[in-house]
Amino acid sequence: MDFITFWETEMQRQKELLKPGTYRQQVTMLNKLKAYRKTWYFYEITEDALQDLTGYFKNKLKNKEQKSQIKLIFICYETPLCFY
């Protein structure tokens, strides 16, 4: 399973648990990530890849840095528990 599929599955699982605004924010971030890469395997999530993602948000999408959401991805990169 890749990270995007993992996140989609988690969003469906947590839909009723999250506040509507939080859910919308997470879905928006997920859609931005899917526009960046259709598939992103956990082993591909590196510090360099996260820097590229930050550049994509800032330069291509003209967004302010999405630090909190990118931290979530980085936590999965650092934490083996996200692989399950």
PDB file of N, CA, C and O in Angstrom:
ATOM      1  N   MET A   1       0.845  -1.176   0.000  1.00  0.00           N
ATOM      2  CA  MET A   1       0.000   0.000   0.000  1.00  0.00           C
ATOM      3  C   MET A   1       0.896   1.247   0.000  1.00  0.00           C
ATOM      4  O   MET A   1       1.897   1.313   0.714  1.00  0.00           O
ATOM      5  N   ASP A   2       0.519   2.202  -0.798  1.00  0.00           N
ATOM      6  CA  ASP A   2       1.270   3.440  -0.832  1.00  0.00           C
ATOM      7  C   ASP A   2       0.664   4.441   0.149  1.00  0.00           C
ATOM      8  O   ASP A   2      -0.426   4.225   0.678  1.00  0.00           O
ATOM      9  N   PHE A   3       1.386   5.538   0.384  1.00  0.00           N
ATOM     10  CA  PHE A   3       0.969   6.521   1.377  1.00  0.00           C
ATOM     11  C   PHE A   3      -0.364   7.174   1.013  1.00  0.00           C
ATOM     12  O   PHE A   3      -1.195   7.406   1.892  1.00  0.00           O
ATOM     13  N   ILE A   4      -0.578   7.472  -0.261  1.00  0.00           N
ATOM     14  CA  ILE A   4      -1.818   8.134  -0.668  1.00  0.00           C
ATOM     15  C   ILE A   4      -3.012   7.221  -0.430  1.00  0.00           C
ATOM     16  O   ILE A   4      -4.036   7.671   0.083  1.00  0.00           O
ATOM     17  N   THR A   5      -2.900   5.955  -0.789  1.00  0.00           N
ATOM     18  CA  THR A   5      -3.977   4.991  -0.523  1.00  0.00           C
ATOM     19  C   THR A   5      -4.214   4.854   0.977  1.00  0.00           C
ATOM     20  O   THR A   5      -5.356   4.796   1.431  1.00  0.00           O
ATOM     21  N   PHE A   6      -3.122   4.803   1.741  1.00  0.00           N
ATOM     22  CA  PHE A   6      -3.223   4.740   3.197  1.00  0.00           C
ATOM     23  C   PHE A   6      -4.005   5.940   3.727  1.00  0.00           C
ATOM     24  O   PHE A   6      -4.905   5.784   4.552  1.00  0.00           O
ATOM     25  N   TRP A   7      -3.659   7.139   3.251  1.00  0.00           N
ATOM     26  CA  TRP A   7      -4.314   8.351   3.731  1.00  0.00           C
ATOM     27  C   TRP A   7      -5.795   8.367   3.314  1.00  0.00           C
ATOM     28  O   TRP A   7      -6.652   8.750   4.110  1.00  0.00           O
ATOM     29  N   GLU A   8      -6.097   7.957   2.084  1.00  0.00           N
ATOM     30  CA  GLU A   8      -7.491   7.891   1.633  1.00  0.00           C
ATOM     31  C   GLU A   8      -8.303   6.947   2.523  1.00  0.00           C
ATOM     32  O   GLU A   8      -9.428   7.260   2.913  1.00  0.00           O
ATOM     33  N   THR A   9      -7.724   5.805   2.834  1.00  0.00           N
ATOM     34  CA  THR A   9      -8.397   4.821   3.695  1.00  0.00           C
ATOM     35  C   THR A   9      -8.634   5.404   5.085  1.00  0.00           C
ATOM     36  O   THR A   9      -9.713   5.247   5.657  1.00  0.00           O
ATOM     37  N   GLU A  10      -7.623   6.074   5.620  1.00  0.00           N
ATOM     38  CA  GLU A  10      -7.762   6.692   6.942  1.00  0.00           C
ATOM     39  C   GLU A  10      -8.822   7.793   6.935  1.00  0.00           C
ATOM     40  O   GLU A  10      -9.566   7.943   7.904  1.00  0.00           O
ATOM     41  N   MET A  11      -8.892   8.554   5.860  1.00  0.00           N
ATOM     42  CA  MET A  11      -9.887   9.625   5.785  1.00  0.00           C
ATOM     43  C   MET A  11     -11.299   9.038   5.789  1.00  0.00           C
ATOM     44  O   MET A  11     -12.190   9.579   6.444  1.00  0.00           O
ATOM     45  N   GLN A  12     -11.506   7.955   5.074  1.00  0.00           N
ATOM     46  CA  GLN A  12     -12.822   7.310   5.082  1.00  0.00           C
ATOM     47  C   GLN A  12     -13.144   6.757   6.469  1.00  0.00           C
ATOM     48  O   GLN A  12     -14.277   6.858   6.941  1.00  0.00           O
ATOM     49  N   ARG A  13     -12.149   6.182   7.104  1.00  0.00           N
ATOM     50  CA  ARG A  13     -12.343   5.603   8.431  1.00  0.00           C
ATOM     51  C   ARG A  13     -12.659   6.669   9.469  1.00  0.00           C
ATOM     52  O   ARG A  13     -13.449   6.434  10.383  1.00  0.00           O
ATOM     53  N   GLN A  14     -12.050   7.833   9.335  1.00  0.00           N
ATOM     54  CA  GLN A  14     -12.195   8.877  10.349  1.00  0.00           C
ATOM     55  C   GLN A  14     -13.226   9.952   9.998  1.00  0.00           C
ATOM     56  O   GLN A  14     -13.394  10.914  10.748  1.00  0.00           O
ATOM     57  N   LYS A  15     -13.903   9.802   8.889  1.00  0.00           N
ATOM     58  CA  LYS A  15     -14.828  10.839   8.412  1.00  0.00           C
ATOM     59  C   LYS A  15     -15.830  11.263   9.483  1.00  0.00           C
ATOM     60  O   LYS A  15     -16.068  12.458   9.663  1.00  0.00           O
ATOM     61  N   GLU A  16     -16.402  10.330  10.179  1.00  0.00           N
ATOM     62  CA  GLU A  16     -17.410  10.644  11.201  1.00  0.00           C
ATOM     63  C   GLU A  16     -16.782  11.112  12.510  1.00  0.00           C
ATOM     64  O   GLU A  16     -17.475  11.678  13.355  1.00  0.00           O
ATOM     65  N   LEU A  17     -15.492  10.888  12.691  1.00  0.00           N
ATOM     66  CA  LEU A  17     -14.822  11.257  13.933  1.00  0.00           C
ATOM     67  C   LEU A  17     -14.267  12.685  13.916  1.00  0.00           C
ATOM     68  O   LEU A  17     -14.156  13.331  14.958  1.00  0.00           O
ATOM     69  N   LEU A  18     -13.924  13.163  12.724  1.00  0.00           N
ATOM     70  CA  LEU A  18     -13.307  14.475  12.605  1.00  0.00           C
ATOM     71  C   LEU A  18     -14.358  15.579  12.523  1.00  0.00           C
ATOM     72  O   LEU A  18     -15.470  15.357  12.044  1.00  0.00           O
ATOM     73  N   LYS A  19     -13.999  16.751  12.987  1.00  0.00           N
ATOM     74  CA  LYS A  19     -14.861  17.907  12.796  1.00  0.00           C
ATOM     75  C   LYS A  19     -14.922  18.203  11.304  1.00  0.00           C
ATOM     76  O   LYS A  19     -13.949  17.949  10.593  1.00  0.00           O
ATOM     77  N   PRO A  20     -16.044  18.736  10.808  1.00  0.00           N
ATOM     78  CA  PRO A  20     -16.172  18.988   9.366  1.00  0.00           C
ATOM     79  C   PRO A  20     -15.038  19.838   8.784  1.00  0.00           C
ATOM     80  O   PRO A  20     -14.544  19.545   7.695  1.00  0.00           O
ATOM     81  N   GLY A  21     -14.629  20.872   9.490  1.00  0.00           N
ATOM     82  CA  GLY A  21     -13.550  21.729   8.997  1.00  0.00           C
ATOM     83  C   GLY A  21     -12.228  20.996   8.903  1.00  0.00           C
ATOM     84  O   GLY A  21     -11.476  21.180   7.946  1.00  0.00           O
ATOM     85  N   THR A  22     -11.944  20.166   9.892  1.00  0.00           N
ATOM     86  CA  THR A  22     -10.709  19.376   9.895  1.00  0.00           C
ATOM     87  C   THR A  22     -10.731  18.378   8.752  1.00  0.00           C
ATOM     88  O   THR A  22      -9.731  18.192   8.058  1.00  0.00           O
ATOM     89  N   TYR A  23     -11.875  17.738   8.561  1.00  0.00           N
ATOM     90  CA  TYR A  23     -12.008  16.770   7.476  1.00  0.00           C
ATOM     91  C   TYR A  23     -11.784  17.450   6.121  1.00  0.00           C
ATOM     92  O   TYR A  23     -11.039  16.939   5.285  1.00  0.00           O
ATOM     93  N   ARG A  24     -12.428  18.602   5.904  1.00  0.00           N
ATOM     94  CA  ARG A  24     -12.256  19.337   4.645  1.00  0.00           C
ATOM     95  C   ARG A  24     -10.802  19.725   4.414  1.00  0.00           C
ATOM     96  O   ARG A  24     -10.288  19.603   3.302  1.00  0.00           O
ATOM     97  N   GLN A  25     -10.143  20.191   5.468  1.00  0.00           N
ATOM     98  CA  GLN A  25      -8.742  20.591   5.365  1.00  0.00           C
ATOM     99  C   GLN A  25      -7.867  19.398   4.978  1.00  0.00           C
ATOM    100  O   GLN A  25      -6.980  19.522   4.133  1.00  0.00           O
ATOM    101  N   GLN A  26      -8.116  18.263   5.589  1.00  0.00           N
ATOM    102  CA  GLN A  26      -7.326  17.065   5.288  1.00  0.00           C
ATOM    103  C   GLN A  26      -7.579  16.572   3.866  1.00  0.00           C
ATOM    104  O   GLN A  26      -6.647  16.166   3.173  1.00  0.00           O
ATOM    105  N   VAL A  27      -8.847  16.607   3.429  1.00  0.00           N
ATOM    106  CA  VAL A  27      -9.167  16.184   2.063  1.00  0.00           C
ATOM    107  C   VAL A  27      -8.522  17.127   1.052  1.00  0.00           C
ATOM    108  O   VAL A  27      -8.024  16.684   0.017  1.00  0.00           O
ATOM    109  N   THR A  28      -8.528  18.417   1.346  1.00  0.00           N
ATOM    110  CA  THR A  28      -7.881  19.385   0.463  1.00  0.00           C
ATOM    111  C   THR A  28      -6.396  19.081   0.334  1.00  0.00           C
ATOM    112  O   THR A  28      -5.850  19.078  -0.769  1.00  0.00           O
ATOM    113  N   MET A  29      -5.750  18.828   1.453  1.00  0.00           N
ATOM    114  CA  MET A  29      -4.325  18.512   1.428  1.00  0.00           C
ATOM    115  C   MET A  29      -4.070  17.209   0.671  1.00  0.00           C
ATOM    116  O   MET A  29      -3.121  17.114  -0.107  1.00  0.00           O
ATOM    117  N   LEU A  30      -4.907  16.221   0.898  1.00  0.00           N
ATOM    118  CA  LEU A  30      -4.779  14.947   0.194  1.00  0.00           C
ATOM    119  C   LEU A  30      -4.911  15.159  -1.309  1.00  0.00           C
ATOM    120  O   LEU A  30      -4.147  14.578  -2.081  1.00  0.00           O
ATOM    121  N   ASN A  31      -5.857  15.972  -1.734  1.00  0.00           N
ATOM    122  CA  ASN A  31      -6.039  16.238  -3.164  1.00  0.00           C
ATOM    123  C   ASN A  31      -4.835  16.967  -3.755  1.00  0.00           C
ATOM    124  O   ASN A  31      -4.446  16.700  -4.892  1.00  0.00           O
ATOM    125  N   LYS A  32      -4.245  17.884  -2.993  1.00  0.00           N
ATOM    126  CA  LYS A  32      -3.028  18.562  -3.457  1.00  0.00           C
ATOM    127  C   LYS A  32      -1.892  17.561  -3.604  1.00  0.00           C
ATOM    128  O   LYS A  32      -1.123  17.621  -4.563  1.00  0.00           O
ATOM    129  N   LEU A  33      -1.790  16.649  -2.657  1.00  0.00           N
ATOM    130  CA  LEU A  33      -0.744  15.627  -2.726  1.00  0.00           C
ATOM    131  C   LEU A  33      -0.975  14.710  -3.921  1.00  0.00           C
ATOM    132  O   LEU A  33      -0.022  14.322  -4.597  1.00  0.00           O
ATOM    133  N   LYS A  34      -2.229  14.360  -4.187  1.00  0.00           N
ATOM    134  CA  LYS A  34      -2.542  13.505  -5.327  1.00  0.00           C
ATOM    135  C   LYS A  34      -2.249  14.207  -6.647  1.00  0.00           C
ATOM    136  O   LYS A  34      -1.892  13.557  -7.630  1.00  0.00           O
ATOM    137  N   ALA A  35      -2.395  15.531  -6.677  1.00  0.00           N
ATOM    138  CA  ALA A  35      -2.043  16.284  -7.884  1.00  0.00           C
ATOM    139  C   ALA A  35      -0.531  16.284  -8.088  1.00  0.00           C
ATOM    140  O   ALA A  35      -0.046  16.333  -9.218  1.00  0.00           O
ATOM    141  N   TYR A  36       0.195  16.230  -6.998  1.00  0.00           N
ATOM    142  CA  TYR A  36       1.661  16.199  -7.046  1.00  0.00           C
ATOM    143  C   TYR A  36       2.161  14.829  -7.498  1.00  0.00           C
ATOM    144  O   TYR A  36       3.031  14.723  -8.363  1.00  0.00           O
ATOM    145  N   ARG A  37       1.597  13.792  -6.900  1.00  0.00           N
ATOM    146  CA  ARG A  37       1.980  12.415  -7.231  1.00  0.00           C
ATOM    147  C   ARG A  37       0.755  11.532  -7.089  1.00  0.00           C
ATOM    148  O   ARG A  37       0.040  11.609  -6.090  1.00  0.00           O
ATOM    149  N   LYS A  38       0.517  10.705  -8.072  1.00  0.00           N
ATOM    150  CA  LYS A  38      -0.628   9.783  -8.013  1.00  0.00           C
ATOM    151  C   LYS A  38      -0.381   8.655  -7.017  1.00  0.00           C
ATOM    152  O   LYS A  38      -1.294   8.213  -6.320  1.00  0.00           O
ATOM    153  N   THR A  39       0.858   8.202  -6.961  1.00  0.00           N
ATOM    154  CA  THR A  39       1.254   7.126  -6.053  1.00  0.00           C
ATOM    155  C   THR A  39       2.533   7.560  -5.365  1.00  0.00           C
ATOM    156  O   THR A  39       3.446   8.085  -6.001  1.00  0.00           O
ATOM    157  N   TRP A  40       2.592   7.337  -4.060  1.00  0.00           N
ATOM    158  CA  TRP A  40       3.794   7.712  -3.317  1.00  0.00           C
ATOM    159  C   TRP A  40       4.048   6.625  -2.282  1.00  0.00           C
ATOM    160  O   TRP A  40       3.392   6.572  -1.242  1.00  0.00           O
ATOM    161  N   TYR A  41       5.002   5.767  -2.581  1.00  0.00           N
ATOM    162  CA  TYR A  41       5.315   4.675  -1.670  1.00  0.00           C
ATOM    163  C   TYR A  41       6.079   5.203  -0.466  1.00  0.00           C
ATOM    164  O   TYR A  41       6.829   6.174  -0.563  1.00  0.00           O
ATOM    165  N   PHE A  42       5.878   4.555   0.654  1.00  0.00           N
ATOM    166  CA  PHE A  42       6.485   5.021   1.898  1.00  0.00           C
ATOM    167  C   PHE A  42       8.001   5.170   1.773  1.00  0.00           C
ATOM    168  O   PHE A  42       8.577   6.121   2.302  1.00  0.00           O
ATOM    169  N   TYR A  43       8.638   4.250   1.087  1.00  0.00           N
ATOM    170  CA  TYR A  43      10.098   4.331   0.977  1.00  0.00           C
ATOM    171  C   TYR A  43      10.543   5.530   0.134  1.00  0.00           C
ATOM    172  O   TYR A  43      11.710   5.919   0.180  1.00  0.00           O
ATOM    173  N   GLU A  44       9.630   6.111  -0.627  1.00  0.00           N
ATOM    174  CA  GLU A  44       9.953   7.286  -1.444  1.00  0.00           C
ATOM    175  C   GLU A  44       9.847   8.592  -0.652  1.00  0.00           C
ATOM    176  O   GLU A  44      10.273   9.644  -1.131  1.00  0.00           O
ATOM    177  N   ILE A  45       9.289   8.531   0.540  1.00  0.00           N
ATOM    178  CA  ILE A  45       9.141   9.730   1.363  1.00  0.00           C
ATOM    179  C   ILE A  45      10.457   9.960   2.090  1.00  0.00           C
ATOM    180  O   ILE A  45      10.769   9.301   3.081  1.00  0.00           O
ATOM    181  N   THR A  46      11.203  10.897   1.577  1.00  0.00           N
ATOM    182  CA  THR A  46      12.496  11.245   2.150  1.00  0.00           C
ATOM    183  C   THR A  46      12.503  12.733   2.457  1.00  0.00           C
ATOM    184  O   THR A  46      11.583  13.455   2.072  1.00  0.00           O
ATOM    185  N   GLU A  47      13.511  13.182   3.132  1.00  0.00           N
ATOM    186  CA  GLU A  47      13.613  14.618   3.418  1.00  0.00           C
ATOM    187  C   GLU A  47      13.683  15.419   2.124  1.00  0.00           C
ATOM    188  O   GLU A  47      13.077  16.486   2.026  1.00  0.00           O
ATOM    189  N   ASP A  48      14.405  14.925   1.142  1.00  0.00           N
ATOM    190  CA  ASP A  48      14.480  15.624  -0.147  1.00  0.00           C
ATOM    191  C   ASP A  48      13.117  15.671  -0.825  1.00  0.00           C
ATOM    192  O   ASP A  48      12.732  16.698  -1.383  1.00  0.00           O
ATOM    193  N   ALA A  49      12.388  14.558  -0.776  1.00  0.00           N
ATOM    194  CA  ALA A  49      11.056  14.520  -1.382  1.00  0.00           C
ATOM    195  C   ALA A  49      10.114  15.507  -0.691  1.00  0.00           C
ATOM    196  O   ALA A  49       9.294  16.150  -1.346  1.00  0.00           O
ATOM    197  N   LEU A  50      10.233  15.624   0.631  1.00  0.00           N
ATOM    198  CA  LEU A  50       9.390  16.569   1.360  1.00  0.00           C
ATOM    199  C   LEU A  50       9.758  18.010   1.020  1.00  0.00           C
ATOM    200  O   LEU A  50       8.883  18.874   0.968  1.00  0.00           O
ATOM    201  N   GLN A  51      11.021  18.272   0.790  1.00  0.00           N
ATOM    202  CA  GLN A  51      11.441  19.606   0.349  1.00  0.00           C
ATOM    203  C   GLN A  51      10.881  19.905  -1.045  1.00  0.00           C
ATOM    204  O   GLN A  51      10.434  21.021  -1.310  1.00  0.00           O
ATOM    205  N   ASP A  52      10.905  18.917  -1.924  1.00  0.00           N
ATOM    206  CA  ASP A  52      10.321  19.090  -3.260  1.00  0.00           C
ATOM    207  C   ASP A  52       8.824  19.362  -3.170  1.00  0.00           C
ATOM    208  O   ASP A  52       8.292  20.206  -3.892  1.00  0.00           O
ATOM    209  N   LEU A  53       8.154  18.644  -2.282  1.00  0.00           N
ATOM    210  CA  LEU A  53       6.722  18.845  -2.078  1.00  0.00           C
ATOM    211  C   LEU A  53       6.437  20.261  -1.587  1.00  0.00           C
ATOM    212  O   LEU A  53       5.506  20.910  -2.063  1.00  0.00           O
ATOM    213  N   THR A  54       7.226  20.734  -0.647  1.00  0.00           N
ATOM    214  CA  THR A  54       7.074  22.095  -0.144  1.00  0.00           C
ATOM    215  C   THR A  54       7.258  23.102  -1.280  1.00  0.00           C
ATOM    216  O   THR A  54       6.504  24.071  -1.378  1.00  0.00           O
ATOM    217  N   GLY A  55       8.248  22.879  -2.131  1.00  0.00           N
ATOM    218  CA  GLY A  55       8.470  23.752  -3.286  1.00  0.00           C
ATOM    219  C   GLY A  55       7.304  23.724  -4.254  1.00  0.00           C
ATOM    220  O   GLY A  55       6.925  24.752  -4.815  1.00  0.00           O
ATOM    221  N   TYR A  56       6.735  22.534  -4.448  1.00  0.00           N
ATOM    222  CA  TYR A  56       5.562  22.388  -5.318  1.00  0.00           C
ATOM    223  C   TYR A  56       4.397  23.223  -4.794  1.00  0.00           C
ATOM    224  O   TYR A  56       3.755  23.949  -5.553  1.00  0.00           O
ATOM    225  N   PHE A  57       4.127  23.117  -3.498  1.00  0.00           N
ATOM    226  CA  PHE A  57       3.036  23.898  -2.922  1.00  0.00           C
ATOM    227  C   PHE A  57       3.279  25.394  -3.076  1.00  0.00           C
ATOM    228  O   PHE A  57       2.376  26.154  -3.427  1.00  0.00           O
ATOM    229  N   LYS A  58       4.492  25.792  -2.813  1.00  0.00           N
ATOM    230  CA  LYS A  58       4.821  27.223  -2.821  1.00  0.00           C
ATOM    231  C   LYS A  58       4.872  27.787  -4.240  1.00  0.00           C
ATOM    232  O   LYS A  58       4.314  28.853  -4.500  1.00  0.00           O
ATOM    233  N   ASN A  59       5.533  27.083  -5.157  1.00  0.00           N
ATOM    234  CA  ASN A  59       5.768  27.618  -6.493  1.00  0.00           C
ATOM    235  C   ASN A  59       4.673  27.288  -7.498  1.00  0.00           C
ATOM    236  O   ASN A  59       4.226  28.168  -8.234  1.00  0.00           O
ATOM    237  N   LYS A  60       4.240  26.047  -7.537  1.00  0.00           N
ATOM    238  CA  LYS A  60       3.231  25.633  -8.511  1.00  0.00           C
ATOM    239  C   LYS A  60       1.826  26.036  -8.086  1.00  0.00           C
ATOM    240  O   LYS A  60       1.057  26.574  -8.883  1.00  0.00           O
ATOM    241  N   LEU A  61       1.496  25.774  -6.824  1.00  0.00           N
ATOM    242  CA  LEU A  61       0.143  26.042  -6.347  1.00  0.00           C
ATOM    243  C   LEU A  61      -0.010  27.433  -5.745  1.00  0.00           C
ATOM    244  O   LEU A  61      -1.118  27.874  -5.439  1.00  0.00           O
ATOM    245  N   LYS A  62       1.120  28.116  -5.580  1.00  0.00           N
ATOM    246  CA  LYS A  62       1.125  29.469  -5.005  1.00  0.00           C
ATOM    247  C   LYS A  62       0.503  29.494  -3.610  1.00  0.00           C
ATOM    248  O   LYS A  62      -0.121  30.476  -3.210  1.00  0.00           O
ATOM    249  N   ASN A  63       0.686  28.392  -2.878  1.00  0.00           N
ATOM    250  CA  ASN A  63       0.207  28.293  -1.499  1.00  0.00           C
ATOM    251  C   ASN A  63       1.302  28.684  -0.539  1.00  0.00           C
ATOM    252  O   ASN A  63       2.491  28.567  -0.836  1.00  0.00           O
ATOM    253  N   LYS A  64       0.878  29.150   0.618  1.00  0.00           N
ATOM    254  CA  LYS A  64       1.842  29.289   1.693  1.00  0.00           C
ATOM    255  C   LYS A  64       2.285  27.881   2.052  1.00  0.00           C
ATOM    256  O   LYS A  64       1.610  26.905   1.724  1.00  0.00           O
ATOM    257  N   GLU A  65       3.399  27.785   2.713  1.00  0.00           N
ATOM    258  CA  GLU A  65       3.871  26.453   3.090  1.00  0.00           C
ATOM    259  C   GLU A  65       2.836  25.748   3.948  1.00  0.00           C
ATOM    260  O   GLU A  65       2.244  26.344   4.848  1.00  0.00           O
ATOM    261  N   GLN A  66       2.629  24.494   3.664  1.00  0.00           N
ATOM    262  CA  GLN A  66       1.667  23.658   4.373  1.00  0.00           C
ATOM    263  C   GLN A  66       2.401  22.869   5.452  1.00  0.00           C
ATOM    264  O   GLN A  66       2.398  21.638   5.444  1.00  0.00           O
ATOM    265  N   LYS A  67       3.028  23.587   6.379  1.00  0.00           N
ATOM    266  CA  LYS A  67       3.932  22.936   7.328  1.00  0.00           C
ATOM    267  C   LYS A  67       3.261  21.862   8.166  1.00  0.00           C
ATOM    268  O   LYS A  67       3.831  20.785   8.344  1.00  0.00           O
ATOM    269  N   SER A  68       2.078  22.118   8.681  1.00  0.00           N
ATOM    270  CA  SER A  68       1.472  21.126   9.573  1.00  0.00           C
ATOM    271  C   SER A  68       1.131  19.843   8.828  1.00  0.00           C
ATOM    272  O   SER A  68       1.315  18.751   9.366  1.00  0.00           O
ATOM    273  N   GLN A  69       0.636  19.958   7.593  1.00  0.00           N
ATOM    274  CA  GLN A  69       0.306  18.762   6.840  1.00  0.00           C
ATOM    275  C   GLN A  69       1.559  18.032   6.386  1.00  0.00           C
ATOM    276  O   GLN A  69       1.588  16.801   6.368  1.00  0.00           O
ATOM    277  N   ILE A  70       2.595  18.780   6.018  1.00  0.00           N
ATOM    278  CA  ILE A  70       3.831  18.129   5.613  1.00  0.00           C
ATOM    279  C   ILE A  70       4.474  17.441   6.809  1.00  0.00           C
ATOM    280  O   ILE A  70       5.136  16.414   6.655  1.00  0.00           O
ATOM    281  N   LYS A  71       4.283  18.000   7.994  1.00  0.00           N
ATOM    282  CA  LYS A  71       4.782  17.332   9.201  1.00  0.00           C
ATOM    283  C   LYS A  71       4.125  15.973   9.363  1.00  0.00           C
ATOM    284  O   LYS A  71       4.781  15.022   9.788  1.00  0.00           O
ATOM    285  N   LEU A  72       2.844  15.860   9.033  1.00  0.00           N
ATOM    286  CA  LEU A  72       2.147  14.582   9.116  1.00  0.00           C
ATOM    287  C   LEU A  72       2.823  13.559   8.211  1.00  0.00           C
ATOM    288  O   LEU A  72       3.048  12.419   8.618  1.00  0.00           O
ATOM    289  N   ILE A  73       3.145  13.960   6.996  1.00  0.00           N
ATOM    290  CA  ILE A  73       3.827  13.062   6.069  1.00  0.00           C
ATOM    291  C   ILE A  73       5.196  12.696   6.625  1.00  0.00           C
ATOM    292  O   ILE A  73       5.608  11.538   6.559  1.00  0.00           O
ATOM    293  N   PHE A  74       5.899  13.677   7.171  1.00  0.00           N
ATOM    294  CA  PHE A  74       7.225  13.425   7.720  1.00  0.00           C
ATOM    295  C   PHE A  74       7.151  12.467   8.907  1.00  0.00           C
ATOM    296  O   PHE A  74       8.030  11.623   9.075  1.00  0.00           O
ATOM    297  N   ILE A  75       6.112  12.591   9.729  1.00  0.00           N
ATOM    298  CA  ILE A  75       5.944  11.670  10.859  1.00  0.00           C
ATOM    299  C   ILE A  75       5.803  10.243  10.340  1.00  0.00           C
ATOM    300  O   ILE A  75       6.380   9.318  10.913  1.00  0.00           O
ATOM    301  N   CYS A  76       5.049  10.054   9.269  1.00  0.00           N
ATOM    302  CA  CYS A  76       4.923   8.713   8.694  1.00  0.00           C
ATOM    303  C   CYS A  76       6.241   8.238   8.122  1.00  0.00           C
ATOM    304  O   CYS A  76       6.542   7.045   8.150  1.00  0.00           O
ATOM    305  N   TYR A  77       7.019   9.156   7.610  1.00  0.00           N
ATOM    306  CA  TYR A  77       8.350   8.818   7.098  1.00  0.00           C
ATOM    307  C   TYR A  77       9.247   8.339   8.241  1.00  0.00           C
ATOM    308  O   TYR A  77      10.049   7.421   8.067  1.00  0.00           O
ATOM    309  N   GLU A  78       9.106   8.960   9.396  1.00  0.00           N
ATOM    310  CA  GLU A  78       9.968   8.656  10.544  1.00  0.00           C
ATOM    311  C   GLU A  78       9.444   7.512  11.403  1.00  0.00           C
ATOM    312  O   GLU A  78      10.204   6.921  12.170  1.00  0.00           O
ATOM    313  N   THR A  79       8.141   7.186  11.286  1.00  0.00           N
ATOM    314  CA  THR A  79       7.506   6.253  12.211  1.00  0.00           C
ATOM    315  C   THR A  79       7.100   4.973  11.490  1.00  0.00           C
ATOM    316  O   THR A  79       6.232   5.010  10.618  1.00  0.00           O
ATOM    317  N   PRO A  80       7.704   3.854  11.833  1.00  0.00           N
ATOM    318  CA  PRO A  80       7.344   2.584  11.192  1.00  0.00           C
ATOM    319  C   PRO A  80       5.877   2.202  11.381  1.00  0.00           C
ATOM    320  O   PRO A  80       5.349   1.432  10.580  1.00  0.00           O
ATOM    321  N   LEU A  81       5.210   2.706  12.399  1.00  0.00           N
ATOM    322  CA  LEU A  81       3.815   2.351  12.644  1.00  0.00           C
ATOM    323  C   LEU A  81       2.907   2.779  11.508  1.00  0.00           C
ATOM    324  O   LEU A  81       1.849   2.179  11.316  1.00  0.00           O
ATOM    325  N   CYS A  82       3.282   3.784  10.761  1.00  0.00           N
ATOM    326  CA  CYS A  82       2.454   4.220   9.632  1.00  0.00           C
ATOM    327  C   CYS A  82       2.466   3.215   8.493  1.00  0.00           C
ATOM    328  O   CYS A  82       1.652   3.314   7.575  1.00  0.00           O
ATOM    329  N   PHE A  83       3.357   2.267   8.535  1.00  0.00           N
ATOM    330  CA  PHE A  83       3.427   1.286   7.453  1.00  0.00           C
ATOM    331  C   PHE A  83       2.363   0.208   7.607  1.00  0.00           C
ATOM    332  O   PHE A  83       2.179  -0.611   6.706  1.00  0.00           O
ATOM    333  N   TYR A  84       1.669   0.198   8.723  1.00  0.00           N
ATOM    334  CA  TYR A  84       0.690  -0.862   8.957  1.00  0.00           C
ATOM    335  C   TYR A  84      -0.708  -0.350   8.866  1.00  0.00           C
ATOM    336  O   TYR A  84      -1.658  -1.114   9.038  1.00  0.00           O
TER     337      TYR A  84
END
